[in-house]
Amino acid sequence: MLEGKNVNLRVAEKEDLPLLSEWFNNPEFAGRYNPLDAQESKTDIEKRYEKLGSEKVWFLILKKDGSRIGYLGMGLVGPYWEIGYVLVSSERGKGYCTEAAQLAVDYLFMSKDIVRIQATTHIENIASQKVLGKAGFQREGRIRKGLFAWGNWADLYLYGILREEWKEPKILKVLEINHRVGY
Ligand SMILES: CC(C)(COP(=O)(O)OP(=O)(O)OC[C@H]1O[C@@H](n2cnc3c(N)ncnc32)[C@H](O)[C@@H]1OP(=O)(O)O)[C@@H](O)C(=O)NCCC(=O)NCCS
């Protein structure tokens, strides 16, 4: 479990799959700036889940009371890690995703020897652009017609954060470990 101030990130377990399946099949969950993904059976979602490994991880975004309010995925794309996230509509606009993205950045830079994390977002998705900006990402460019969403091709902005721009954990609670000889 990755612990922040108001939210935690927990790796998705098998018992989360019914909820994830409900979310992934609900067009309102993805919102209008994400592709209207293929409707997927629980079995197909289970198959995707079984294939996850060290290069692709699904996290649940949890409030401190343990309630599951969203999804954050991360995966290796070429030499970089990329993140993506969605919150249930009733929990948007409360700063939760900003924290979730910060936790993801802290975790990736602390657990992997990588120099860069990236994300893309629909050019009209202001909320997501603010999340990325507050999590330390910079806008690096525009990907023309990079996304087919709701019957139209749309442009994406590419965002990235480099390790030297991150420097130290911003939100992830870091253990204080006493190093003792022989302990
Ligand atoms: C995008 C999303 C993840 C943002 O998460 P969130 O927890 O609501 O974001 P935050 O509360 O941290 O808010 C971020 C900022 O965006 C602003 N914002 C929220 N909704 C907004 C909207 N519809 N239009 C403009 N700004 C908005 C907030 O006021 C906040 O601004 P501030 O930095 O000036 O305070 C969430 O809205 C969502 O799940 N949307 C649908 C799925 C999606 O688009 N995912 C991202 C794909 S790239």
The ligand as an SDF file (V2000), in Angstrom:
LIG
                    3D

 48 50  0  0  0  0  0  0  0  0999 V2000
   -9.2900   14.1920  -14.6620 C   0  0  0  0  0  0  0  0  0  0  0  0
   -9.5460   13.7040  -13.2460 C   0  0  0  0  0  0  0  0  0  0  0  0
   -8.7550   12.4350  -13.0230 C   0  0  0  0  0  0  0  0  0  0  0  0
   -9.0800   14.8090  -12.2900 C   0  0  0  0  0  0  0  0  0  0  0  0
   -9.0950   14.3450  -10.9670 O   0  0  0  0  0  0  0  0  0  0  0  0
   -9.6300   15.2190   -9.7540 P   0  0  0  0  0  0  0  0  0  0  0  0
   -9.3430   14.5310   -8.4810 O   0  0  0  0  0  0  0  0  0  0  0  0
  -11.0300   15.5930  -10.0470 O   0  0  0  0  0  0  0  0  0  0  0  0
   -8.6800   16.4710   -9.8800 O   0  0  0  0  0  0  0  0  0  0  0  0
   -8.3900   17.5080   -8.7410 P   0  0  0  0  0  0  0  0  0  0  0  0
   -9.5390   17.6080   -7.7830 O   0  0  0  0  0  0  0  0  0  0  0  0
   -7.0350   17.1900   -8.1860 O   0  0  0  0  0  0  0  0  0  0  0  0
   -8.4180   18.8670   -9.5600 O   0  0  0  0  0  0  0  0  0  0  0  0
   -7.4570   19.2690  -10.4310 C   0  0  0  0  0  0  0  0  0  0  0  0
   -7.7970   20.6740  -10.9090 C   0  0  0  0  0  0  0  0  0  0  0  0
   -8.7100   20.5870  -11.9990 O   0  0  0  0  0  0  0  0  0  0  0  0
   -9.8270   21.4230  -11.7500 C   0  0  0  0  0  0  0  0  0  0  0  0
  -10.9890   20.8250  -12.3700 N   0  0  0  0  0  0  0  0  0  0  0  0
  -11.6930   19.7600  -11.9460 C   0  0  0  0  0  0  0  0  0  0  0  0
  -12.6750   19.4830  -12.8340 N   0  0  0  0  0  0  0  0  0  0  0  0
  -12.5820   20.4140  -13.8110 C   0  0  0  0  0  0  0  0  0  0  0  0
  -13.3110   20.6680  -15.0120 C   0  0  0  0  0  0  0  0  0  0  0  0
  -14.3350   19.8810  -15.3660 N   0  0  0  0  0  0  0  0  0  0  0  0
  -12.9220   21.7020  -15.7830 N   0  0  0  0  0  0  0  0  0  0  0  0
  -11.8690   22.4920  -15.4340 C   0  0  0  0  0  0  0  0  0  0  0  0
  -11.1350   22.2690  -14.3340 N   0  0  0  0  0  0  0  0  0  0  0  0
  -11.5020   21.2640  -13.5240 C   0  0  0  0  0  0  0  0  0  0  0  0
   -9.9250   21.5130  -10.2400 C   0  0  0  0  0  0  0  0  0  0  0  0
  -10.6230   22.6540   -9.8350 O   0  0  0  0  0  0  0  0  0  0  0  0
   -8.4550   21.5820   -9.8810 C   0  0  0  0  0  0  0  0  0  0  0  0
   -8.0010   22.8910  -10.1460 O   0  0  0  0  0  0  0  0  0  0  0  0
   -6.9810   23.6740   -9.2190 P   0  0  0  0  0  0  0  0  0  0  0  0
   -5.6580   22.9710   -9.4450 O   0  0  0  0  0  0  0  0  0  0  0  0
   -6.9630   25.0420   -9.7630 O   0  0  0  0  0  0  0  0  0  0  0  0
   -7.4740   23.5280   -7.8230 O   0  0  0  0  0  0  0  0  0  0  0  0
  -11.0320   13.3820  -12.9830 C   0  0  0  0  0  0  0  0  0  0  0  0
  -11.7770   14.5370  -13.2460 O   0  0  0  0  0  0  0  0  0  0  0  0
  -11.5630   12.2450  -13.8160 C   0  0  0  0  0  0  0  0  0  0  0  0
  -11.5190   11.0950  -13.3940 O   0  0  0  0  0  0  0  0  0  0  0  0
  -12.0490   12.5430  -15.0470 N   0  0  0  0  0  0  0  0  0  0  0  0
  -12.5470   11.5280  -15.9530 C   0  0  0  0  0  0  0  0  0  0  0  0
  -11.4540   10.6020  -16.4860 C   0  0  0  0  0  0  0  0  0  0  0  0
  -10.2760   11.3350  -17.0640 C   0  0  0  0  0  0  0  0  0  0  0  0
  -10.4250   12.3100  -17.8090 O   0  0  0  0  0  0  0  0  0  0  0  0
   -9.0830   10.8310  -16.7400 N   0  0  0  0  0  0  0  0  0  0  0  0
   -7.8310   11.4130  -17.1970 C   0  0  0  0  0  0  0  0  0  0  0  0
   -7.4600   10.9020  -18.5210 C   0  0  0  0  0  0  0  0  0  0  0  0
   -5.9460   11.6620  -19.0830 S   0  0  0  0  0  0  0  0  0  0  0  0
  1  2  1  0
  2  3  1  0
  2  4  1  0
  2 36  1  0
  4  5  1  0
  5  6  1  0
  6  7  2  0
  6  8  1  0
  6  9  1  0
  9 10  1  0
 10 11  2  0
 10 12  1  0
 10 13  1  0
 13 14  1  0
 14 15  1  0
 15 16  1  0
 15 30  1  0
 16 17  1  0
 17 18  1  0
 17 28  1  0
 18 19  1  0
 18 27  1  0
 19 20  2  0
 20 21  1  0
 21 22  1  0
 21 27  2  0
 22 23  1  0
 22 24  2  0
 24 25  1  0
 25 26  2  0
 26 27  1  0
 28 29  1  0
 28 30  1  0
 30 31  1  0
 31 32  1  0
 32 33  2  0
 32 34  1  0
 32 35  1  0
 36 37  1  0
 36 38  1  0
 38 39  2  0
 38 40  1  0
 40 41  1  0
 41 42  1  0
 42 43  1  0
 43 44  2  0
 43 45  1  0
 45 46  1  0
 46 47  1  0
 47 48  1  0
M  END
$$$$
